[in-house]
């Protein structure tokens, strides 16, 4: 990065000990040690995506990040997993400085993390969940808007309305996630009262992300309207249009049952696209900002761009 004059200081950077209020999403299959280390070395916070890892693999990936950088990094854990307690224990044993959790009760991990000095961030999609997380004692909230790729949550609130509501409802640092791909999005979130951003899809289109080359290529080629929501009232997912979504939407329109919809989602599991590279028969999870992704670059270059775009956006704001 350039000189310290370009640092973007917020409550999030102070909390996590990072240079820029940019968190890389802990995406399954994509957020491995190479990407995480590259983000953290560039001044953001990399998050290992444990959702696609067995406990022993997570431990190995933590070791690889530590070998690559001494900068802060974290692990994302879904509390819905049957082995989530084993993953949380590994975070403690390995001295990981930050954890991000979703899809569960924060009370089951916050106290034990705080006892060991681990900073905690919890994913929320509305003010009710935010209040519960704050009461549990988390250090920061990750607010996921409907723009997000993957599973944005059932509330379907856009960040433009979600962040101000959360800012009015909580005193905790807020990290906004969903459809953010550049420094203009970061500037907008800070103007709304947020303290930082979590970026997912844009970091997939980097040299260091662990997904198949076909996935990165599809992100670059996607247009502004290629990201769609499927699975309403069953399991909401934001994906790119392909043969899988055509089949899925047709089944839904024909009155498929909830069990049939869930079976279709399992048949089109993300691994088919992310790791196997079959871009037509599985879920291509991607956020609504995908239409602004135009190239695949090294993570360090992407971070430089985001920071530069932020300062340019800020300089052009009236007043």
C-alpha positions as CSV (number, residue, x, y, z in Angstrom):
1,X,0.0,0.0,0.0
2,X,1.0,3.6,-0.3
3,X,1.9,5.9,2.6
4,X,0.1,6.0,5.9
5,X,-1.8,9.1,4.7
6,X,-4.1,6.7,2.8
7,X,-5.2,4.8,5.9
8,X,-9.0,4.8,6.5
9,X,-9.5,4.9,10.2
10,X,-12.9,3.8,11.7
11,X,-14.0,2.0,14.9
12,X,-13.6,-1.3,12.9
13,X,-10.0,-0.7,12.1
14,X,-9.3,0.2,15.7
15,X,-11.1,-2.9,17.0
16,X,-9.3,-5.3,14.6
17,X,-5.9,-3.7,14.3
18,X,-6.2,-3.3,10.5
19,X,-5.4,-0.4,8.1
20,X,-8.6,-0.4,6.1
21,X,-12.2,-1.2,7.1
22,X,-12.4,-4.0,4.5
23,X,-13.3,-7.5,5.5
24,X,-13.0,-10.3,3.0
25,X,-16.0,-12.6,3.2
26,X,-15.4,-16.1,4.5
27,X,-16.8,-17.8,1.4
28,X,-16.9,-21.6,1.2
29,X,-14.3,-23.1,-1.2
30,X,-13.1,-19.6,-2.2
31,X,-11.6,-18.2,1.0
32,X,-8.6,-20.3,1.6
33,X,-5.2,-19.4,3.1
34,X,-3.8,-17.8,0.0
35,X,-6.6,-15.3,-0.3
36,X,-6.9,-14.7,3.4
37,X,-3.1,-14.0,3.8
38,X,-3.2,-11.7,0.7
39,X,-6.1,-9.6,2.1
40,X,-4.5,-9.3,5.5
41,X,-1.1,-8.4,4.2
42,X,-2.8,-5.7,2.1
43,X,-4.3,-4.0,5.2
44,X,-7.7,-5.6,5.4
45,X,-9.0,-8.6,7.3
46,X,-9.0,-12.0,5.6
47,X,-11.5,-14.6,6.8
48,X,-11.0,-18.3,6.3
49,X,-14.2,-19.9,5.0
50,X,-14.5,-23.0,7.3
51,X,-17.8,-24.0,5.7
52,X,-16.0,-26.2,3.2
53,X,-13.4,-27.5,5.6
54,X,-13.1,-30.5,7.9
55,X,-11.6,-29.5,11.3
56,X,-8.1,-30.8,10.5
57,X,-8.1,-28.9,7.2
58,X,-9.1,-25.7,9.0
59,X,-6.2,-26.2,11.4
60,X,-3.8,-26.6,8.5
61,X,-5.1,-23.5,6.7
62,X,-4.7,-21.5,9.9
63,X,-1.1,-22.6,10.0
64,X,-0.6,-21.6,6.4
65,X,-2.0,-18.1,7.0
66,X,0.3,-17.7,10.0
67,X,3.3,-18.7,7.9
68,X,2.4,-16.1,5.3
69,X,1.7,-13.1,7.4
70,X,1.8,-11.7,11.0
71,X,-1.2,-9.5,10.3
72,X,-4.6,-10.0,11.9
73,X,-7.0,-12.5,10.2
74,X,-10.0,-14.5,11.2
75,X,-12.2,-17.6,10.7
76,X,-15.8,-17.7,9.6
77,X,-17.9,-20.4,11.3
78,X,-21.5,-21.4,10.6
79,X,-23.1,-22.4,13.9
80,X,-25.5,-24.6,11.9
81,X,-22.7,-27.1,11.3
82,X,-22.9,-30.2,13.5
83,X,-19.1,-29.8,14.2
84,X,-19.2,-26.1,14.8
85,X,-18.0,-26.6,18.4
86,X,-14.9,-28.4,17.2
87,X,-14.2,-25.6,14.7
88,X,-14.6,-23.0,17.5
89,X,-12.2,-25.0,19.7
90,X,-9.6,-24.9,16.9
91,X,-9.9,-21.1,16.7
92,X,-9.1,-20.9,20.4
93,X,-6.3,-23.5,20.3
94,X,-4.6,-21.8,17.4
95,X,-4.9,-18.3,18.8
96,X,-6.8,-16.9,15.8
97,X,-7.5,-13.2,16.7
98,X,-10.9,-12.8,15.1
99,X,-14.0,-14.9,14.5
100,X,-17.1,-14.3,12.5
101,X,-20.2,-16.5,13.1
102,X,-23.6,-16.8,11.5
103,X,-26.8,-18.9,11.6
104,X,-26.9,-19.4,15.4
105,X,-27.0,-18.1,18.9
106,X,-24.0,-15.9,19.8
107,X,-24.3,-16.8,23.4
108,X,-22.8,-20.2,22.7
109,X,-19.4,-18.8,21.8
110,X,-18.9,-15.1,22.8
111,X,-17.9,-15.6,26.4
112,X,-15.3,-18.3,25.7
113,X,-13.8,-16.2,22.9
114,X,-13.6,-13.0,25.0
115,X,-11.8,-15.0,27.8
116,X,-9.1,-15.7,25.2
117,X,-9.0,-12.2,23.7
118,X,-10.7,-13.2,20.4
119,X,-12.6,-10.4,18.7
120,X,-16.2,-11.6,17.8
121,X,-18.3,-10.5,14.8
122,X,-21.8,-11.9,14.3
123,X,-23.9,-11.9,11.1
124,X,-27.4,-10.2,11.4
125,X,-30.1,-9.3,8.9
126,X,-32.4,-7.2,11.1
127,X,-32.6,-5.1,14.2
128,X,-34.0,-7.9,16.3
129,X,-31.0,-10.2,15.7
130,X,-28.7,-7.2,16.2
131,X,-30.2,-6.5,19.7
132,X,-29.7,-10.2,20.7
133,X,-26.1,-10.2,19.4
134,X,-25.3,-7.0,21.3
135,X,-26.8,-8.3,24.4
136,X,-24.7,-11.5,24.1
137,X,-21.6,-9.2,24.0
138,X,-20.3,-9.5,20.5
139,X,-17.7,-6.9,19.4
140,X,-19.1,-6.0,16.0
141,X,-22.0,-6.9,13.7
142,X,-21.9,-7.9,10.1
143,X,-25.1,-6.7,8.5
144,X,-26.1,-8.7,5.4
145,X,-28.3,-7.0,2.8
146,X,-30.4,-8.6,0.1
147,X,-27.7,-7.6,-2.4
148,X,-25.4,-10.3,-1.0
149,X,-24.5,-13.5,-2.9
150,X,-25.2,-16.8,-1.4
151,X,-27.6,-16.7,1.5
152,X,-28.6,-13.1,2.3
153,X,-31.3,-14.0,4.8
154,X,-35.1,-13.9,4.6
155,X,-35.7,-10.3,5.5
156,X,-34.8,-8.9,2.0
157,X,-33.7,-5.6,3.4
158,X,-31.3,-3.6,1.2
159,X,-28.2,-2.0,2.8
160,X,-29.5,1.5,2.0
161,X,-32.2,0.9,4.6
162,X,-30.7,-1.8,6.8
163,X,-27.5,0.1,7.8
164,X,-29.3,3.3,9.0
165,X,-31.8,1.2,11.0
166,X,-29.1,-0.8,12.7
167,X,-27.1,2.4,13.3
168,X,-30.1,3.8,15.2
169,X,-30.6,0.5,17.1
170,X,-27.1,-0.4,18.2
171,X,-23.9,1.2,19.4
172,X,-21.7,-1.6,18.0
173,X,-19.4,-1.2,15.0
174,X,-21.3,-2.2,11.8
175,X,-19.8,-4.0,8.8
176,X,-22.0,-3.9,5.7
177,X,-22.1,-6.9,3.4
178,X,-23.9,-7.3,0.1
179,X,-23.2,-6.1,-3.5
180,X,-20.1,-4.0,-2.5
181,X,-17.3,-4.3,-5.0
182,X,-15.3,-1.1,-4.9
183,X,-14.3,2.0,-2.9
184,X,-17.5,3.9,-3.9
185,X,-19.5,1.3,-1.9
186,X,-17.2,1.7,1.0
187,X,-17.7,5.5,1.0
188,X,-21.5,5.0,0.8
189,X,-21.6,2.7,3.7
190,X,-19.5,5.0,5.9
191,X,-21.8,7.8,5.0
192,X,-24.8,5.7,6.1
193,X,-23.3,5.2,9.5
194,X,-21.4,1.9,9.0
195,X,-17.9,1.3,10.1
196,X,-16.7,-0.9,7.3
197,X,-17.6,-3.4,4.6
198,X,-17.4,-7.1,4.0
199,X,-16.7,-7.9,0.3
200,X,-17.2,-11.4,-1.0
201,X,-17.9,-11.8,-4.7
202,X,-15.2,-9.3,-5.8
203,X,-12.5,-11.2,-3.9
204,X,-13.5,-14.4,-5.7
205,X,-12.3,-12.7,-9.0
206,X,-8.7,-12.5,-7.8
207,X,-5.6,-14.5,-8.5
208,X,-5.5,-15.9,-4.9
209,X,-9.1,-17.2,-4.5
210,X,-9.3,-21.0,-4.5
211,X,-12.3,-21.4,-7.0
212,X,-12.2,-22.9,-10.4
213,X,-11.1,-20.6,-13.3
214,X,-14.5,-21.1,-15.0
215,X,-16.2,-19.5,-11.9
216,X,-13.9,-16.4,-12.1
217,X,-14.5,-16.1,-15.8
218,X,-18.3,-16.2,-15.4
219,X,-18.1,-13.4,-12.8
220,X,-16.2,-11.2,-15.1
221,X,-18.6,-11.9,-18.0
222,X,-21.8,-11.4,-15.9
223,X,-24.0,-8.4,-16.5
224,X,-25.9,-6.2,-14.1
225,X,-29.1,-8.2,-14.2
226,X,-27.6,-11.7,-14.2
227,X,-27.8,-12.1,-10.4
228,X,-31.2,-13.5,-9.2
229,X,-32.8,-14.7,-6.0
230,X,-34.2,-18.2,-5.9
231,X,-35.7,-20.3,-3.1
232,X,-38.0,-17.8,-1.5
233,X,-40.0,-19.2,1.5
234,X,-37.7,-22.2,1.6
235,X,-34.0,-21.3,1.5
236,X,-33.2,-17.9,-0.1
237,X,-30.1,-17.9,-2.4
238,X,-28.6,-15.3,-4.7
239,X,-27.0,-16.8,-7.8
240,X,-26.2,-16.1,-11.4
241,X,-28.6,-17.2,-14.1
242,X,-27.7,-20.5,-15.8
243,X,-29.3,-23.8,-16.7
244,X,-29.7,-24.7,-13.0
245,X,-31.6,-21.5,-12.2
246,X,-33.8,-22.1,-15.3
247,X,-34.7,-25.6,-14.1
248,X,-35.2,-24.4,-10.5
249,X,-37.5,-21.5,-11.4
250,X,-39.5,-23.7,-13.7
251,X,-40.0,-26.2,-10.9
252,X,-41.0,-23.5,-8.5
253,X,-43.5,-21.9,-10.9
254,X,-45.0,-25.4,-11.4
255,X,-45.8,-25.6,-7.7
256,X,-42.9,-27.8,-6.5
257,X,-43.2,-28.7,-2.8
258,X,-40.7,-27.4,-0.2
259,X,-39.1,-30.8,0.0
260,X,-38.7,-30.8,-3.8
261,X,-37.2,-27.3,-3.8
262,X,-34.7,-28.3,-1.1
263,X,-33.7,-31.4,-3.1
264,X,-33.1,-29.2,-6.1
265,X,-30.9,-26.9,-4.1
266,X,-28.9,-29.9,-2.8
267,X,-28.5,-31.3,-6.4
268,X,-27.2,-27.9,-7.5
269,X,-24.8,-27.6,-4.6
270,X,-22.1,-24.8,-5.0
271,X,-19.2,-27.3,-5.1
272,X,-20.3,-28.2,-8.6
273,X,-19.4,-24.8,-9.8
274,X,-16.8,-23.5,-7.3
275,X,-14.5,-26.6,-7.4
276,X,-15.6,-28.7,-10.4
277,X,-16.0,-25.8,-12.8
278,X,-19.4,-27.0,-14.2
279,X,-21.0,-23.6,-14.6
280,X,-24.4,-24.7,-15.8
281,X,-25.6,-27.4,-13.4
282,X,-25.0,-25.9,-10.0
283,X,-25.3,-22.7,-7.9
284,X,-23.1,-19.9,-9.1
285,X,-23.4,-17.8,-5.9
286,X,-22.7,-14.1,-6.6
287,X,-23.8,-10.7,-5.2
288,X,-25.7,-8.1,-7.0
289,X,-22.6,-6.0,-7.7
290,X,-21.3,-8.6,-10.1
291,X,-22.0,-6.4,-13.1
292,X,-19.2,-4.1,-12.0
293,X,-16.5,-6.8,-12.0
294,X,-14.5,-6.6,-15.1
295,X,-11.2,-8.4,-14.5
296,X,-9.3,-10.9,-12.4
297,X,-6.5,-9.2,-10.5
298,X,-4.0,-9.9,-7.7
299,X,-5.6,-9.2,-4.3
300,X,-3.0,-6.5,-3.4
301,X,-4.0,-4.6,-6.6
302,X,-7.7,-4.9,-5.8
303,X,-7.1,-3.5,-2.3
304,X,-5.2,-0.6,-3.8
305,X,-8.0,0.1,-6.1
306,X,-10.7,0.0,-3.4
307,X,-8.7,2.4,-1.2
308,X,-8.0,4.8,-4.1
309,X,-11.7,4.7,-5.2
310,X,-12.7,5.5,-1.6
311,X,-10.6,8.6,-1.4
312,X,-11.6,9.8,-4.8
313,X,-15.3,9.3,-3.9
314,X,-14.9,11.1,-0.7
315,X,-13.1,14.0,-2.4
316,X,-15.9,14.5,-4.9
317,X,-18.7,14.7,-2.2
318,X,-20.2,18.1,-1.8
319,X,-19.2,20.0,1.3
